[in-house]
């Protein structure tokens, strides 16, 4: 038993001197799992400039090829300097647009807001409404609500009374 331990020590001290770094082929020894996860964090992607173009999903296009990248529906041409995309003068989207579609190169408004919202309720354009006894409102074509509050005259009595559904106070005792 003592002989085997002694032989093992000889192998440990003698063999490392015989093995040189050039004798070790790194392809024969795959990285362990710990090394693989840390190297995946620093992936390096090829530079396709001058060779082709890559879209948002990673598909490679040849020089001169026309394609539609994911972030835009405008057509692009693959050049040596990278993709050159059509950028037309798109019409502006109406500020009251509530539904925009991006099916073509330019976004399109499919639905325009044609109502006003006031205190959680919707009103048609030019509709008049009375949210309180002293307030008159109207839904303007600009989709804004404009309200007018009644200007009450000063009552000529000592103890004016506010009646339900009336805006201004009334004198009950004359």
Secondary structure, DSSP 8 states (H G I E B T S, - for coil): -HHHHHHHHHHHHHHHHH--GGG--GGGS---HHHHHHHHTT------TTT-EE-TT--EE-TT-EE--TT-SS-EEEETTEEEE---------TTEEEEE-SSSS-EEEEE--EEEETTEEEETT-EEEEETTEEEEE-TTS-EEEEE------SSSS-B--TT-SS-B-S--
